[in-house]
Amino acid sequence: EAEKEGKIRNMFSSIAHRYDFLNRVLSLGIDKYWRRVAIREFSGLKDGIVLDVATGTGDVALEIVRSCHGVRRVLGVDFSENMLRLAKKKIEKYGYKEKIGLFLNNAQTLSFQDNEFDAALIAFGIRNVSDRQKGLSEMTRVLKKGGKMVILEFSRPDNRILRWSYYFYFLKILPVIGGFFSKMKSAYLYLPESVLNFPERDDFVSLMKKAGLKDVRYDILTFGVVAVYVGIK
């Protein structure tokens, strides 16, 4: 498990400099819409503190403070120092360093007190946590009672034709484009592998419930390419 985690961390650190660009290109720009939909779940917060796990280069944290006026502060954590360096530059560039804090942290061993956050989110990161159940339990632990957890993650279309097209793009086209621009093809071979090995939606809902969340639901976006999972502590 430690070896797998180290490889994933090194991989993300290696592609950090092209991460934002490739997200836009490989998703045809739709990733911004997916993030906005997930963040809408926090629109009802008042004076809230949000934990953004696997914050990467800070796109989600920035979008939260821009669009959710009831959020007082966002704490973004990631296990890649390279990602956090880029996030820091971006946050300072847009003038949000007073509202967004960044911490080097592992999703499976969060260095925060119990019941500390009003909400928590992880966008396209839970599949990279080597022990997903442990990661979910840690995120639940740091949530206040009644706090909301939102998880945005790739899914698989239900329609057979769409699923075939999706697999073809993920397995044949994405690694070529990602490898060309990042100069690290292995990272973009890992991406489709991690998506295809991720649990089916109902199975993932069961993991969330096991972690201590209730009223768990999910909504599918873009014909099932991604899903937004929501649960309450």
C-alpha positions as CSV (number, residue, x, y, z in Angstrom):
1,E,0.0,0.0,0.0
2,A,2.8,2.4,0.9
3,E,4.7,1.6,-2.3
4,K,1.5,2.2,-4.4
5,E,0.9,5.5,-2.7
6,G,4.5,6.6,-3.2
7,K,4.2,5.8,-7.0
8,I,1.0,7.8,-7.3
9,R,2.4,10.7,-5.4
10,N,5.5,10.8,-7.6
11,M,3.4,10.5,-10.7
12,F,1.2,13.5,-9.8
13,S,4.3,15.5,-8.8
14,S,5.9,14.8,-12.2
15,I,2.9,16.0,-14.2
16,A,1.9,18.9,-12.0
17,H,3.3,21.5,-14.5
18,R,0.9,20.3,-17.2
19,Y,-1.9,19.2,-15.0
20,D,-4.3,22.2,-15.5
21,F,-3.7,22.4,-19.3
22,L,-4.3,18.6,-19.8
23,N,-7.5,18.7,-17.6
24,R,-8.9,21.3,-20.0
25,V,-7.8,19.5,-23.2
26,L,-8.7,15.9,-22.2
27,S,-12.1,16.9,-20.8
28,L,-12.8,19.3,-23.7
29,G,-13.3,22.0,-21.0
30,I,-16.2,20.3,-19.3
31,D,-14.2,19.7,-16.1
32,K,-15.0,23.3,-15.0
33,Y,-18.7,22.6,-15.3
34,W,-18.4,19.4,-13.3
35,R,-16.6,21.2,-10.5
36,R,-19.2,24.0,-10.4
37,V,-22.0,21.5,-10.1
38,A,-20.3,19.8,-7.1
39,I,-19.6,23.1,-5.4
40,R,-23.2,24.2,-5.6
41,E,-23.9,21.7,-2.8
42,F,-22.2,24.3,-0.5
43,S,-24.4,27.2,-1.5
44,G,-26.4,27.0,1.7
45,L,-23.4,27.3,4.1
46,K,-23.2,30.2,6.4
47,D,-19.8,31.2,7.8
48,G,-18.6,27.7,7.0
49,I,-15.1,26.2,6.8
50,V,-14.6,23.7,4.0
51,L,-11.9,21.1,3.6
52,D,-10.8,20.4,0.1
53,V,-9.0,17.1,0.0
54,A,-6.6,16.4,-2.9
55,T,-6.8,20.1,-3.8
56,G,-4.1,19.7,-6.5
57,T,-3.4,23.1,-8.1
58,G,-6.3,24.7,-6.2
59,D,-9.0,25.0,-8.8
60,V,-11.7,23.7,-6.5
61,A,-10.7,25.8,-3.5
62,L,-10.7,28.9,-5.7
63,E,-14.1,28.1,-7.2
64,I,-15.6,27.6,-3.7
65,V,-14.5,31.0,-2.3
66,R,-15.6,32.7,-5.5
67,S,-19.1,31.2,-5.8
68,C,-20.1,30.3,-2.2
69,H,-20.3,33.5,-0.3
70,G,-21.3,31.7,2.9
71,V,-17.9,30.0,3.1
72,R,-15.5,31.8,5.4
73,R,-12.4,29.8,4.7
74,V,-11.2,26.8,2.7
75,L,-8.3,24.5,3.7
76,G,-6.8,22.6,0.8
77,V,-4.7,19.5,1.4
78,D,-2.7,17.4,-1.0
79,F,0.1,14.8,-0.7
80,S,2.1,16.4,-3.6
81,E,4.4,19.3,-2.8
82,N,4.7,20.2,-6.4
83,M,0.9,20.5,-6.7
84,L,0.7,22.7,-3.6
85,R,3.5,25.0,-4.9
86,L,1.4,25.6,-8.0
87,A,-1.8,26.1,-6.0
88,K,0.0,28.7,-3.8
89,K,1.1,30.7,-6.8
90,K,-2.4,30.6,-8.3
91,I,-4.1,31.6,-5.0
92,E,-1.7,34.5,-4.5
93,K,-2.2,35.6,-8.1
94,Y,-6.0,35.9,-7.7
95,G,-5.7,37.5,-4.2
96,Y,-7.3,34.8,-2.1
97,K,-4.4,33.8,0.3
98,E,-6.4,35.2,3.3
99,K,-9.3,32.8,2.5
100,I,-7.5,29.7,1.4
101,G,-4.9,27.8,3.4
102,L,-2.8,25.0,2.0
103,F,-1.4,22.0,3.9
104,L,0.8,19.0,2.9
105,N,-1.5,16.1,4.1
106,N,-2.4,12.5,3.3
107,A,-6.1,11.8,2.9
108,Q,-5.8,8.7,5.0
109,T,-4.2,10.5,8.0
110,L,-5.6,14.0,8.1
111,S,-3.9,16.2,10.7
112,F,-7.0,17.9,11.9
113,Q,-9.2,17.6,15.0
114,D,-12.4,15.7,15.1
115,N,-15.6,17.7,14.1
116,E,-13.6,20.6,12.7
117,F,-15.2,21.3,9.3
118,D,-18.7,22.3,8.2
119,A,-18.2,20.6,4.8
120,A,-15.6,18.5,2.9
121,L,-15.0,17.8,-0.7
122,I,-12.7,15.7,-2.9
123,A,-12.8,16.1,-6.6
124,F,-11.3,13.4,-8.8
125,G,-9.1,12.3,-6.0
126,I,-10.8,9.5,-4.0
127,R,-9.8,6.9,-6.6
128,N,-6.2,7.7,-6.0
129,V,-6.4,7.0,-2.3
130,S,-4.9,3.6,-1.8
131,D,-7.3,2.7,1.1
132,R,-10.6,4.4,0.0
133,Q,-12.5,3.3,3.1
134,K,-9.8,4.8,5.4
135,G,-9.9,8.0,3.4
136,L,-13.6,8.3,3.6
137,S,-13.6,7.6,7.3
138,E,-10.9,10.3,7.9
139,M,-12.9,12.8,6.0
140,T,-16.0,11.9,8.0
141,R,-14.1,12.1,11.2
142,V,-13.1,15.8,10.7
143,L,-16.6,16.8,9.7
144,K,-19.0,18.3,12.2
145,K,-22.2,16.5,12.9
146,G,-24.6,17.5,10.2
147,G,-21.7,18.4,7.9
148,K,-21.9,17.6,4.2
149,M,-19.4,15.6,2.2
150,V,-19.3,15.9,-1.5
151,I,-17.3,13.6,-3.8
152,L,-16.8,14.3,-7.5
153,E,-15.4,11.3,-9.4
154,F,-15.4,9.7,-12.8
155,S,-18.0,7.1,-13.5
156,R,-19.0,4.9,-16.3
157,P,-22.0,5.5,-18.7
158,D,-24.9,3.1,-18.4
159,N,-25.7,3.1,-22.1
160,R,-23.7,0.4,-23.9
161,I,-22.8,2.5,-27.0
162,L,-21.7,5.5,-24.9
163,R,-19.7,3.2,-22.6
164,W,-17.9,1.6,-25.6
165,S,-17.1,5.1,-26.9
166,Y,-16.0,6.2,-23.4
167,Y,-13.7,3.2,-23.0
168,F,-12.2,3.7,-26.5
169,Y,-11.4,7.4,-25.7
170,F,-10.0,6.5,-22.2
171,L,-7.9,3.5,-23.3
172,K,-6.8,4.5,-26.8
173,I,-6.8,8.3,-27.3
174,L,-6.3,9.8,-23.8
175,P,-2.9,8.1,-23.1
176,V,-1.5,9.3,-26.4
177,I,-2.6,13.0,-25.9
178,G,-1.7,13.0,-22.2
179,G,1.6,11.3,-22.8
180,F,2.6,13.7,-25.6
181,F,2.0,16.9,-23.7
182,S,3.2,15.7,-20.2
183,K,6.1,13.5,-21.5
184,M,4.9,10.9,-19.0
185,K,2.7,8.4,-20.8
186,S,2.5,6.1,-17.8
187,A,0.5,8.7,-15.9
188,Y,-2.1,8.7,-18.6
189,L,-2.2,5.0,-18.7
190,Y,-2.8,5.0,-15.0
191,L,-5.8,7.4,-15.3
192,P,-8.1,5.1,-17.3
193,E,-6.9,2.1,-15.2
194,S,-7.9,3.9,-12.0
195,V,-11.3,4.9,-13.4
196,L,-12.1,1.4,-14.7
197,N,-11.1,-0.1,-11.3
198,F,-13.3,2.3,-9.4
199,P,-16.4,0.8,-7.7
200,E,-19.8,1.0,-9.4
201,R,-21.9,3.9,-8.1
202,D,-24.1,1.8,-5.7
203,D,-21.0,0.0,-4.3
204,F,-19.3,3.4,-3.6
205,V,-22.5,4.6,-1.9
206,S,-22.1,1.6,0.4
207,L,-18.5,2.6,1.3
208,M,-19.7,6.1,2.2
209,K,-22.4,4.7,4.5
210,K,-19.9,2.4,6.1
211,A,-17.7,5.5,6.8
212,G,-20.5,7.0,8.9
213,L,-22.5,9.0,6.4
214,K,-26.3,9.1,6.0
215,D,-28.7,10.3,3.4
216,V,-26.2,9.3,0.7
217,R,-27.2,10.1,-2.9
218,Y,-25.6,10.6,-6.2
219,D,-26.3,12.5,-9.4
220,I,-24.8,11.6,-12.8
221,L,-23.4,14.2,-15.2
222,T,-22.6,14.2,-18.9
223,F,-24.4,10.9,-19.6
224,G,-22.8,9.2,-16.6
225,V,-19.2,10.1,-17.4
226,V,-18.9,11.6,-13.8
227,A,-21.0,11.4,-10.7
228,V,-21.4,13.7,-7.7
229,Y,-21.9,11.8,-4.4
230,V,-23.3,13.6,-1.4
231,G,-23.6,12.4,2.2
232,I,-24.3,13.9,5.7
233,K,-22.4,13.1,8.9
